[in-house]
């Protein structure tokens, strides 16, 4: 069962055995335009103070814009928002064309119909390996507990089963 840690495809497949939710992280770039991308690297860090984290590949074309954004919004997608996940995972496209959103803290786009959303101050950034870890302090949040989350496991979208 053991693999060499240098086999990146096998490592990615093994990491994919951990089921995650799907989020779209958004911000406003230095030119005032909305930016966003799909992530499954989101986690709570602390309740006091209220901190969350997400990770971004250091090769991302959006890295510098996210580094300089004052705020981020983390939109936790509901199971009926697979199209939103796909839209923000695809490059290059104008991801916001025809999409409803409202400006949250710092102008970061917040989407309707999500399971939860977190409006966070871009507080700490740590470069580790090939990713940057963004830690944000929650300023505002909302949740829709009646909505089921969109999940990702073993390279595929999944839904919760009762």
Buried (B, 14 or more C-beta within 10 A) or exposed (E): EEEEEEEEEEEEEEEBEEEBBBBBBBBBBEEEEBBBBBBBBBEEBEEEEBBBBBBBBEEBEBBEBBEEBEBBBBBBBBBEBBEBBEBBBEEEEEBBEEBEBEBBBBBBBBBEEBBBBBBBBBBEBEEEEEBBBBBBBBBEBEEBEEBBBBBBEEEEBBEEEE
